[in-house]
């Protein structure tokens, strides 16, 4: 194969991938509407660490805050937890819920 040329099988894979994206079969991080959301009122430390920007210490702080203050009434209340700033919250807000727990 010449440099810069894409082989036949690679073209097919690329086309299938592009069609899947366009048809909504593959989605990337966005609003979080099509993903399983993390319930911040019931999530474990391990579950919370699946959120982008939430490591073990922040997850532990969320659980500790919840234990000391009761359930979050809205996802916006997560910003009351020390270490969860506006930037972090905005990155993960689409992946959060307080419902169904």
LINPEFEN-V58817 format. One record per residue. PSI is psi in whole degrees, 0 to 359 (* if undefined). NEAR is the number of other C-alpha atoms within 12 Angstrom. D_FIRST is the distance of its C-alpha to the first C-alpha in whole Angstrom. Layout:
psi->PSI near->NEAR d_first->D_FIRST
psi->PSI near->NEAR d_first->D_FIRST
This chain:
psi->136 near->8 d_first->0
psi->146 near->6 d_first->4
psi->138 near->6 d_first->7
psi->351 near->6 d_first->9
psi->144 near->10 d_first->7
psi->129 near->14 d_first->8
psi->163 near->13 d_first->7
psi->312 near->11 d_first->10
psi->324 near->11 d_first->12
psi->324 near->13 d_first->12
psi->316 near->13 d_first->13
psi->314 near->13 d_first->16
psi->316 near->14 d_first->17
psi->317 near->15 d_first->17
psi->315 near->15 d_first->19
psi->317 near->16 d_first->22
psi->313 near->17 d_first->22
psi->317 near->16 d_first->23
psi->319 near->15 d_first->25
psi->319 near->15 d_first->27
psi->312 near->14 d_first->28
psi->327 near->13 d_first->29
psi->359 near->11 d_first->31
psi->9 near->12 d_first->33
psi->336 near->13 d_first->31
psi->130 near->16 d_first->30
psi->153 near->18 d_first->32
psi->167 near->14 d_first->32
psi->129 near->17 d_first->35
psi->239 near->15 d_first->37
psi->338 near->17 d_first->41
psi->3 near->20 d_first->41
psi->328 near->17 d_first->42
psi->16 near->16 d_first->40
psi->161 near->18 d_first->40
psi->126 near->17 d_first->43
psi->153 near->27 d_first->45
psi->123 near->31 d_first->47
psi->111 near->32 d_first->50
psi->351 near->42 d_first->52
psi->344 near->32 d_first->55
psi->348 near->25 d_first->54
psi->143 near->29 d_first->51
psi->170 near->23 d_first->51
psi->316 near->25 d_first->49
psi->317 near->20 d_first->46
psi->320 near->26 d_first->46
psi->329 near->31 d_first->46
psi->354 near->23 d_first->44
psi->347 near->22 d_first->41
psi->137 near->32 d_first->42
psi->125 near->24 d_first->40
psi->358 near->22 d_first->42
psi->107 near->27 d_first->44
psi->187 near->20 d_first->45
psi->316 near->20 d_first->47
psi->316 near->19 d_first->50
psi->321 near->30 d_first->50
psi->318 near->32 d_first->49
psi->323 near->25 d_first->53
psi->322 near->27 d_first->54
psi->313 near->38 d_first->54
psi->319 near->30 d_first->55
psi->317 near->23 d_first->58
psi->315 near->24 d_first->59
psi->320 near->27 d_first->59
psi->322 near->18 d_first->61
psi->336 near->12 d_first->63
psi->357 near->17 d_first->63
psi->183 near->17 d_first->63
psi->152 near->24 d_first->60
psi->135 near->28 d_first->58
psi->337 near->18 d_first->59
psi->163 near->18 d_first->56
psi->333 near->27 d_first->53
psi->333 near->22 d_first->54
psi->343 near->26 d_first->57
psi->332 near->38 d_first->54
psi->350 near->24 d_first->54
psi->345 near->21 d_first->57
psi->130 near->29 d_first->56
psi->130 near->21 d_first->56
psi->350 near->22 d_first->52
psi->96 near->29 d_first->51
psi->180 near->20 d_first->51
psi->315 near->18 d_first->50
psi->312 near->14 d_first->46
psi->314 near->23 d_first->45
psi->315 near->26 d_first->47
psi->327 near->22 d_first->45
psi->328 near->20 d_first->42
psi->354 near->34 d_first->43
psi->325 near->32 d_first->46
psi->350 near->25 d_first->44
psi->9 near->28 d_first->44
psi->152 near->35 d_first->47
psi->160 near->29 d_first->50
psi->5 near->24 d_first->54
psi->159 near->17 d_first->54
psi->10 near->13 d_first->54
psi->* near->14 d_first->55
